[in-house]
Structure formats: structure tokens, C-alpha cells
Amino acid sequence: MNNFDVTVIGGGPAGLAAAIKACDEGARVLLIEREERLGGMLKQCIHDGFGLSRFGERLAGPEYVERFMDKLSEKTVDVRLLTFVTRIEKTAEGFCVVTVSRDGLERISTKTIVLATGCRERTAKQVFIHGTRPAGVFTAGTAQHFTNRLGVMPTKKCVILGSGDIGLIMARRLTLEGAKVLGVYEINPTPSGLTRNIHQCLHDYDIPLYLSHTVTRVFGADRLEAVEICEVDESYKPIESTKVRVDCDALIVSVGLIPENELAESVGVELDSHTKGPVCDCQLMTSVDGIFSCGNALHVNDLVDFVSASGELAGLSAAHYAKKAQCKVNIKIGNEFLYLVPQQLDLNADNSRVTFYFRSKAVREKSLLRLTVDGQEVFKRVYPFLRPPEMQQLVLNMDKFAVQNGSDVRFSIEVAE
Ligand SMILES: Cc1cc2nc3c(=O)[nH]c(=O)nc-3n(C[C@H](O)[C@H](O)[C@H](O)COP(=O)(O)OP(=O)(O)OC[C@H]3O[C@@H](n4cnc5c(N)ncnc54)[C@H](O)[C@@H]3O)c2cc1C
């Protein structure tokens, strides 16, 4: 099957929650993940503290997502792994999602899309550090991936730039694994991470935190040998007289996350300049009807419980939207009409008093207006005459006529006997 009500892009905690919820609402759901396992970033977050508000327990990241993966396995959700969404196109029925996988290029049609693509880290390049480009400059997430998933220590002695939560967590993690973390250097006068992480990850392990400090240069040819650190003034300008050289074999950069929204942008979704995620309504629908956003793709969350909650809302909203789209029935008219308004019937709405407006194309004398549903006449009325300038109004209880999804609903005008 290649035709879905809801296609969720991204199999992290947000995408998992969205897929489960949309399936519970009766939607045909596809979940696409570019990696070989579901779980998103939480696969590498092996420390505990996840799910306190949702489950009332201190779970590790993989344990938290495992609960959602277990639930997902009970659902009829089509899951495609190692599949990368490269493009989204608008179509008459909704959207076409273009994917690349080992099977090649595929085009999937879907009524709605939930963007759960998460976020990515800012890199050293984006904070303009001068010097050479040796090995040993990692984002905190890359260091986390090496340490927790590949079992490879990326450093013996390092400096951490930025006091974001991932950097703080990695300061503790690397210390526990035997590395020496010389300090966490933060350009702002206040820390960026959660207070609990400052205590549990730095203070408890005697790792110093230097506020209003930054790394201004890296040294080393093949491998990093040292970094230059400066205090900054109130306008964040390095104070030359304070510069010191610190010997280390790695610089770990934890300077913020950016929602991943290239796909959203490519299909015209409006982004908020503050969150860098889509502008959305209370159902998490973006500026493009039928496209929803959740989790860290929408805005960077501090707790995964919020991520899951937003995934559930996006999944629910997308399923409702798809169902609604599914229940629109086109009302057909014969050539005798100039037009008829409205042109569609929403089967989810109250149709007990639908007002139709129509004009005939030509001047007609005694005419019979007929309404058929699936070939059966359900209504007729004789008009003594019909003229294009004179709009006709007709109020009908359409709920009486057993119109169903896919029904042929047709108005015609013929000569009355
Ligand atoms: C490097 C890093 C480390 C983190 N470490 C911690 C931590 O230690 N503790 C903590 O509380 N929080 C941490 N977080 C935050 C945590 O990631 C979020 O709370 C949570 O994982 C966000 O869930 P999500 O589903 O929105 O995104 P993610 O978990 O990032 O999942 C997004 C998924 O979308 C997939 N995807 C993206 N684009 C495509 C595409 N085009 N096609 C197919 N699939 C796609 C990705 O492969 C990924 O699996 C970290 C975040 C990052 C970026």
C-alpha cells in the first residue's frame, strides 16, 4: 500500500507518539525513519531522568522510547526504516512524499504529514572559532554518539564550550568514563542548561563552570593540541589580556540546537524567526493545510515528556484532518447549470439544513430539478422557469439521503413533463 492518511516523518519520541495516536484514531499511518532503529536522539541518551511526569519514573532515554516502541508494535502502523524523506510535493489529494532507501526512490501519497524531524546541533563553525581544523572538535551529540553507542572514547582530556544540557551531561559522562574534563566555558553570564544538570553533572563531579568565557582559537595540525580561552566583556567581546592556552585533545561544543526544517521550508511552511520551527495553530497545523509539526522540529523542548505530548496532539489532529478530507463528497452538476454552491458536502458536519445556490446556464421554461445519490432519485422540484440572472436558493436536509464517502451526488435539470 502506498496511500496513507497520515505520514509521520521521523521516528524519535515525537514521531512515535504521533504515529500511535493517529493509528488509535483509525487513520492509515506510515512512519518513516532514516536511521536503522526507531528512538531518535534518545537512543544515545543512556543517563536517567526521562519520563518523570509521564510515567512517574526515572527512565533512561532508550527505556523511555522502548515503551512507545512496544505500544507501536501492537498497532497497524507501516514502519519504514533506513528511509530518508528527500522532498514533499503538494498534490490534489494532499501530498506526495519522496523517499530514498535501499530499494531506491519511492513516491508515497498521503493526505497529511506530521513533521517530527527533531533538531540538530550548532557546530563549531557556526560560532566562528579561529585557528586550524584538526580532528578532535566534536559537537556534544557526536561525543555522546561515540561514547554511548559506538563504545569509543573521543577524548582523554577535554574542554567543553557551552553550558547547554547535552554539554553538561557529556561532562559527567566523560568523567565517569575516565576522561578529564578541564572545564565548561560559557559565553553568557548565566548557564544555558537546567539548574539540576549544573548540580548533578558539574558540581557533583567538581567540574568547573566558567561563565562569560569563550574559546577563541584552536591549535593542532592533525589532532587538537590546545585551545585558547578568553573572558568576554558585556558585549561578548573577548578581553585580550585574559587569554590563556589550555592543553587538551578535544573541544566539545554544546552551543545550541536548531529545529530541522528544510523539508518544511521546501513545501512553503512558514517558520518563526524565534523558534526556527513552523508557525502553527492550536492543533499544531502549520501554515500549509494538512502539514503538522511536533517535538523538537517545532521548537527545542527541555523535557521529552513535552515532546511526546506534542507528538500525540499532532498525530490526533492529522488523523482528524485526514478523516475530514476523506469525508468530503463532490456535488456534481449537469451542463444545464451555470454553477451550484457549495460544491462539496462535508459528511462530518451537520447537513440537516444545507442551502444550495444555483443558476441555470440558459433561460428555461418549466424545468425539473433532480437530485440523485448513487443513481437513486432522492429529491425533485419543478420550477416554472429558470433564468441565469435569477439565482435560486434550495434548502435540503442532506442527512436524509444516506450520502456516503465516495457517493455519486448529482444535480440535473431537465424539461418537466
Ligand atoms: C545530539 C542531541 C543529544 C541530546 N541529548 C539529550 C540528553 O542527553 N538528554 C535530554 O533530555 N535530551 C537530549 N536531547 C534532546 C532530545 O533529543 C529530545 O528531547 C527528543 O529526542 C526530541 O524528540 P524528537 O522526536 O522531536 O526528535 P529526535 O529524537 O531528534 O528524532 C527525530 C528523528 O527524525 C529522523 N529524521 C529527521 N529527518 C528525517 C528525514 N528527512 N527522513 C527520515 N527521518 C528523518 C531522525 O533520524 C530522528 O530519528 C538531545 C538532542 C540532540 C540533538
The ligand as an SDF file (V2000), in Angstrom:
LIG
                    3D

 53 58  0  0  0  0  0  0  0  0999 V2000
   22.6180   15.4910   19.8640 C   0  0  0  0  0  0  0  0  0  0  0  0
   21.4880   15.5470   20.8460 C   0  0  0  0  0  0  0  0  0  0  0  0
   21.6460   14.9970   22.1050 C   0  0  0  0  0  0  0  0  0  0  0  0
   20.5970   15.0680   23.0250 C   0  0  0  0  0  0  0  0  0  0  0  0
   20.8330   14.6030   24.2700 N   0  0  0  0  0  0  0  0  0  0  0  0
   19.8430   14.7590   25.1820 C   0  0  0  0  0  0  0  0  0  0  0  0
   20.0600   14.3010   26.5010 C   0  0  0  0  0  0  0  0  0  0  0  0
   21.1110   13.7950   26.8250 O   0  0  0  0  0  0  0  0  0  0  0  0
   19.0280   14.4470   27.3810 N   0  0  0  0  0  0  0  0  0  0  0  0
   17.8400   15.0190   27.0260 C   0  0  0  0  0  0  0  0  0  0  0  0
   16.9120   15.1460   27.8510 O   0  0  0  0  0  0  0  0  0  0  0  0
   17.6090   15.4270   25.7800 N   0  0  0  0  0  0  0  0  0  0  0  0
   18.6000   15.3280   24.8680 C   0  0  0  0  0  0  0  0  0  0  0  0
   18.3820   15.7690   23.6240 N   0  0  0  0  0  0  0  0  0  0  0  0
   17.0560   16.3030   23.3180 C   0  0  0  0  0  0  0  0  0  0  0  0
   16.2050   15.1530   22.8280 C   0  0  0  0  0  0  0  0  0  0  0  0
   16.7370   14.8210   21.5620 O   0  0  0  0  0  0  0  0  0  0  0  0
   14.7630   15.4740   22.6830 C   0  0  0  0  0  0  0  0  0  0  0  0
   14.1480   15.6540   23.9260 O   0  0  0  0  0  0  0  0  0  0  0  0
   13.9730   14.4070   21.9090 C   0  0  0  0  0  0  0  0  0  0  0  0
   14.7620   13.3740   21.4250 O   0  0  0  0  0  0  0  0  0  0  0  0
   13.3080   15.0970   20.7680 C   0  0  0  0  0  0  0  0  0  0  0  0
   12.4890   14.1850   20.1300 O   0  0  0  0  0  0  0  0  0  0  0  0
   12.0510   14.3720   18.6190 P   0  0  0  0  0  0  0  0  0  0  0  0
   11.2610   13.1570   18.2770 O   0  0  0  0  0  0  0  0  0  0  0  0
   11.4460   15.6890   18.4360 O   0  0  0  0  0  0  0  0  0  0  0  0
   13.4150   14.3970   17.7880 O   0  0  0  0  0  0  0  0  0  0  0  0
   14.5610   13.3140   17.6250 P   0  0  0  0  0  0  0  0  0  0  0  0
   14.7050   12.4660   18.8060 O   0  0  0  0  0  0  0  0  0  0  0  0
   15.7460   14.1040   17.1730 O   0  0  0  0  0  0  0  0  0  0  0  0
   14.0260   12.4160   16.4090 O   0  0  0  0  0  0  0  0  0  0  0  0
   13.9260   12.9130   15.0960 C   0  0  0  0  0  0  0  0  0  0  0  0
   14.0330   11.7350   14.1520 C   0  0  0  0  0  0  0  0  0  0  0  0
   13.7220   12.1660   12.8420 O   0  0  0  0  0  0  0  0  0  0  0  0
   14.5530   11.4850   11.9290 C   0  0  0  0  0  0  0  0  0  0  0  0
   14.5890   12.2770   10.6850 N   0  0  0  0  0  0  0  0  0  0  0  0
   14.9380   13.5860   10.5530 C   0  0  0  0  0  0  0  0  0  0  0  0
   14.8470   13.9780    9.2580 N   0  0  0  0  0  0  0  0  0  0  0  0
   14.4210   12.8950    8.5760 C   0  0  0  0  0  0  0  0  0  0  0  0
   14.1450   12.6700    7.1840 C   0  0  0  0  0  0  0  0  0  0  0  0
   14.2710   13.6360    6.2850 N   0  0  0  0  0  0  0  0  0  0  0  0
   13.7280   11.4330    6.8080 N   0  0  0  0  0  0  0  0  0  0  0  0
   13.5750   10.4470    7.7200 C   0  0  0  0  0  0  0  0  0  0  0  0
   13.8360   10.6070    9.0460 N   0  0  0  0  0  0  0  0  0  0  0  0
   14.2480   11.8070    9.4660 C   0  0  0  0  0  0  0  0  0  0  0  0
   15.8860   11.4220   12.6570 C   0  0  0  0  0  0  0  0  0  0  0  0
   16.7170   10.3990   12.1660 O   0  0  0  0  0  0  0  0  0  0  0  0
   15.4430   11.1490   14.0950 C   0  0  0  0  0  0  0  0  0  0  0  0
   15.3810    9.7740   14.4050 O   0  0  0  0  0  0  0  0  0  0  0  0
   19.3880   15.6840   22.6720 C   0  0  0  0  0  0  0  0  0  0  0  0
   19.2390   16.1980   21.3940 C   0  0  0  0  0  0  0  0  0  0  0  0
   20.2550   16.1420   20.4880 C   0  0  0  0  0  0  0  0  0  0  0  0
   20.0980   16.7470   19.1100 C   0  0  0  0  0  0  0  0  0  0  0  0
  1  2  1  0
  2  3  1  0
  2 52  2  0
  3  4  2  0
  4  5  1  0
  4 50  1  0
  5  6  2  0
  6  7  1  0
  6 13  1  0
  7  8  2  0
  7  9  1  0
  9 10  1  0
 10 11  2  0
 10 12  1  0
 12 13  2  0
 13 14  1  0
 14 15  1  0
 14 50  1  0
 15 16  1  0
 16 17  1  0
 16 18  1  0
 18 19  1  0
 18 20  1  0
 20 21  1  0
 20 22  1  0
 22 23  1  0
 23 24  1  0
 24 25  2  0
 24 26  1  0
 24 27  1  0
 27 28  1  0
 28 29  2  0
 28 30  1  0
 28 31  1  0
 31 32  1  0
 32 33  1  0
 33 34  1  0
 33 48  1  0
 34 35  1  0
 35 36  1  0
 35 46  1  0
 36 37  1  0
 36 45  1  0
 37 38  2  0
 38 39  1  0
 39 40  1  0
 39 45  2  0
 40 41  1  0
 40 42  2  0
 42 43  1  0
 43 44  2  0
 44 45  1  0
 46 47  1  0
 46 48  1  0
 48 49  1  0
 50 51  2  0
 51 52  1  0
 52 53  1  0
M  END
$$$$
